[in-house]
């Protein structure tokens, strides 16, 4: 058996597993497709297969989920509803840590920030999530659930909607009526209806970014997520955020896309799991 730290990112459309350690010449990764019907049994089978196929024994296992986590249990997940009540994977005594996916991304990004930084990580995948640092401390809320910006109510001509239903990748897929790969093709061919839908979603995301800048006054904003890959989405979002943020707050804040977007959540979950296994106290504020 080879010993390695393992990070798992469970998303609304994909499951990403990565492994790193001194027993491995290069990091390992496996990506699988998920959907609303994906449940704990599917995830556990996929992770165990990844470990078995690569002869891995986890020194630490970090699992990031798209939902609210409390006391090591998933309380609710809008994009993967069958995860409610799940307590993760217990594999032959390996130390496990279960964390909200955006908190995982925040933990990874925080490694490159000043220890007293006030920062926002906001991720737009199937849905929209965020997590925050205030002067180096995680903003948790009374139950540890702060950051559910995707549930923020937004008034529209069609009534009050959630940000998820306006800016998320799932909302774009539903509005266009095509799967993501066909949306990319339509954008590349200049289809005006598809571009209008994507731009409207990007504008909604940009307004959310501006709101966080105005409310939290961060010195760093890091954005990520597969939805940013739709042509026009990220540019529209950034222009909208710049327009609607207070100039004084915008000018003291660095706003950047996360470089290695896809593995950031899995790497963050891994980082937290390793630190927890070593007994490092700072991990507690993330979970």
C-alpha positions in Angstrom: 0.0 0.0 0.0 1.1 3.6 -0.7 0.4 6.3 1.9 -1.0 9.6 0.6 -3.2 12.4 1.6 -6.5 12.4 -0.3 -8.9 15.3 -1.2 -12.4 14.8 -2.6 -14.5 17.5 -4.1 -18.2 16.5 -4.6 -20.0 18.9 -6.9 -23.3 19.1 -8.6 -21.9 17.9 -11.9 -18.5 16.3 -11.0 -16.6 14.3 -8.4 -12.9 15.1 -8.3 -10.5 13.0 -6.3 -6.8 13.8 -5.8 -4.0 12.1 -3.9 -0.5 13.5 -3.0 2.3 12.1 -0.8 5.9 11.1 -0.7 5.0 7.6 -1.7 3.7 8.9 -5.1 6.0 10.1 -7.8 3.3 12.4 -9.1 -0.1 13.4 -7.8 -3.0 11.2 -8.8 -6.4 12.5 -9.9 -9.7 11.0 -11.1 -12.8 12.9 -12.3 -16.3 11.4 -12.6 -19.7 12.8 -13.4 -22.4 13.4 -10.8 -26.0 14.6 -10.9 -29.0 15.3 -8.7 -29.5 11.6 -8.2 -26.0 11.0 -6.9 -26.1 9.7 -3.3 -23.7 8.6 -0.6 -23.4 5.0 -1.9 -22.3 6.3 -5.3 -19.7 8.6 -3.8 -18.4 6.0 -1.4 -18.0 3.4 -4.1 -16.1 5.9 -6.3 -13.7 6.9 -3.6 -13.0 3.3 -2.5 -12.4 2.4 -6.1 -10.0 5.3 -6.5 -8.1 4.1 -3.4 -8.1 0.4 -4.4 -7.1 1.0 -8.0 -4.1 3.0 -6.9 -3.2 0.9 -3.8 -3.7 4.0 -1.5 -4.0 4.1 2.2 -5.0 7.7 3.2 -2.9 9.4 5.8 -5.8 11.9 5.8 -9.0 12.1 3.9 -10.6 15.5 3.2 -14.1 15.5 1.7 -15.8 18.7 0.5 -19.5 18.8 -0.1 -21.9 21.4 -1.6 -24.0 22.1 1.4 -24.3 23.0 5.0 -22.1 20.9 7.4 -22.5 20.7 11.1 -20.8 18.4 13.6 -19.3 16.2 10.8 -22.7 15.7 9.1 -24.3 17.1 5.9 -27.4 19.0 7.0 -28.7 20.0 3.6 -27.4 20.1 0.0 -29.6 21.8 -2.6 -27.6 20.4 -5.6 -27.2 16.9 -4.2 -30.2 16.4 -1.9 -29.4 12.8 -1.2 -26.4 13.8 0.8 -28.5 15.1 3.7 -27.6 13.2 6.8 -24.4 11.8 5.4 -21.3 11.6 7.6 -18.7 11.0 5.0 -16.4 8.0 4.4 -14.7 6.1 7.2 -11.9 4.1 5.6 -9.9 1.7 7.7 -9.3 4.2 10.5 -8.0 6.9 8.2 -8.5 10.4 9.7 -11.5 12.0 7.9 -12.6 15.6 7.7 -15.9 16.7 6.2 -16.2 20.4 5.1 -18.3 22.7 3.0 -16.8 23.0 -0.4 -16.3 26.8 -0.5 -14.7 26.7 3.0 -12.4 24.1 1.4 -11.5 26.6 -1.4 -11.0 29.3 1.2 -8.6 27.2 3.2 -6.5 26.6 0.1 -6.5 30.2 -1.0 -5.7 31.4 2.6 -2.4 29.6 2.4 -1.2 32.3 0.0 -2.6 35.3 1.9 -1.3 37.4 4.8 -2.3 36.0 8.1 -4.3 39.1 8.9 -6.1 39.2 5.5 -9.8 40.0 5.0 -10.7 37.9 2.0 -13.7 36.6 0.1 -13.8 33.4 -2.0 -16.8 33.1 -4.2 -17.3 30.1 -6.5 -19.9 29.7 -9.3 -20.4 26.1 -10.4 -23.9 24.5 -10.6 -24.8 27.0 -7.8 -23.1 29.9 -6.1 -21.3 29.8 -2.8 -18.9 32.0 -0.8 -16.7 32.0 2.3 -14.9 34.8 4.1 -12.0 35.7 6.3 -12.0 38.8 8.5 -8.6 39.8 9.7 -7.4 36.2 9.3 -10.4 34.5 11.0 -13.1 32.6 9.2 -16.5 34.3 9.4 -18.7 31.4 10.6 -22.0 32.7 11.8 -24.0 31.3 14.8 -24.2 27.7 13.4 -21.1 27.9 11.2 -23.1 28.3 8.0 -22.2 31.8 6.9 -21.6 32.2 3.2 -24.8 30.9 1.6 -24.9 33.8 -0.9 -26.6 31.5 -3.5 -29.8 31.8 -1.4 -29.7 35.6 -1.4 -33.1 36.9 -2.6 -33.0 39.1 -5.7 -36.0 41.0 -7.0 -36.7 40.4 -10.7 -39.6 41.2 -13.1 -40.6 37.6 -12.6 -40.7 37.9 -8.8 -38.1 37.3 -6.1 -35.6 34.7 -7.0 -32.5 33.3 -5.4 -29.0 34.2 -6.8 -28.5 30.5 -7.6 -31.4 30.7 -10.0 -30.0 33.7 -11.8 -26.2 33.3 -11.8 -25.5 29.6 -11.3 -24.4 27.2 -14.0 -27.5 25.1 -13.4 -29.7 28.2 -14.1 -27.9 28.8 -17.4 -28.4 25.2 -18.5 -32.1 25.3 -17.7 -32.6 28.7 -19.4 -30.7 27.7 -22.6 -32.2 24.2 -22.6 -28.9 22.6 -23.6 -26.1 20.7 -21.8 -22.9 22.7 -21.1 -20.9 21.4 -24.0 -23.6 22.6 -26.4 -23.8 26.0 -24.7 -20.1 26.4 -25.3 -20.6 25.5 -29.0 -23.5 28.0 -29.3 -21.4 30.8 -27.7 -18.6 30.0 -30.1 -20.9 30.2 -33.1 -22.3 33.6 -31.9 -25.8 32.5 -31.0 -27.4 35.8 -29.6 -30.0 34.2 -27.4 -27.4 32.0 -25.6 -25.0 34.9 -25.2 -27.8 37.1 -23.7 -28.6 34.4 -21.2 -24.9 33.9 -20.2 -24.4 37.7 -20.0 -27.4 38.1 -17.8 -26.1 35.4 -15.4 -22.7 37.0 -15.4 -24.3 40.4 -14.5 -26.1 38.7 -11.5 -22.9 37.2 -10.4 -21.1 40.5 -10.7 -23.7 42.2 -8.5 -23.1 39.6 -5.9 -19.4 40.3 -6.0 -20.0 44.0 -5.7 -22.3 43.4 -2.7 -19.6 41.4 -0.9 -17.0 44.0 -1.6 -19.3 46.8 -0.3 -20.4 44.8 2.8 -17.2 43.1 3.9 -14.5 45.6 2.6 -12.0 42.7 1.8 -8.4 43.2 0.7 -8.7 40.2 -1.6 -11.5 38.5 -3.6 -10.8 35.2 -5.3 -13.4 33.8 -7.7 -13.6 30.4 -9.3 -16.0 27.9 -10.8 -16.7 26.1 -14.0 -19.4 28.6 -15.0 -16.8 31.3 -15.4 -15.7 29.3 -18.5 -18.7 30.4 -20.5 -17.6 33.0 -23.0 -18.6 36.5 -21.8 -19.7 35.4 -18.3 -16.5 36.4 -16.4 -16.0 39.7 -18.4 -19.6 40.7 -17.7 -19.3 39.8 -14.1 -16.1 41.8 -13.5 -17.4 44.9 -15.3 -20.6 44.8 -13.4 -18.8 44.4 -10.1 -16.5 47.3 -10.8 -19.5 49.5 -11.7 -21.5 48.8 -8.6 -18.9 48.5 -5.9 -17.9 51.6 -4.0 -14.8 52.9 -5.7 -12.9 53.4 -2.4 -13.5 49.8 -1.4 -12.9 48.4 -4.9 -9.6 50.3 -5.2 -8.1 48.7 -2.0 -9.1 45.2 -3.0 -7.3 42.8 -5.4 -9.8 40.7 -7.4 -8.5 37.7 -9.2 -9.6 34.4 -10.6 -8.2 31.4 -8.9 -5.5 29.9 -11.1 -5.9 26.2 -10.6 -9.7 26.4 -10.5 -10.7 22.8 -10.8 -8.6 21.3 -7.9 -8.9 24.2 -5.5 -11.7 22.7 -3.4 -10.2 19.2 -3.3 -6.8 20.6 -2.4 -8.3 22.7 0.3 -10.2 19.7 1.8 -6.9 17.8 1.7 -5.0 20.6 3.4 -7.6 20.8 6.2 -7.6 17.0 6.7 -3.8 16.9 6.9 -3.7 19.8 9.4 -6.5 18.2 11.5 -4.7 14.9 11.6 -1.6 16.7 12.9 -3.7 18.4 15.6 -3.4 21.9 14.3 -6.0 24.1 16.0 -6.6 26.6 13.2 -8.6 23.9 11.3 -11.5 24.1 13.8 -12.7 27.5 12.5 -13.3 26.0 9.0 -15.4 23.1 10.2 
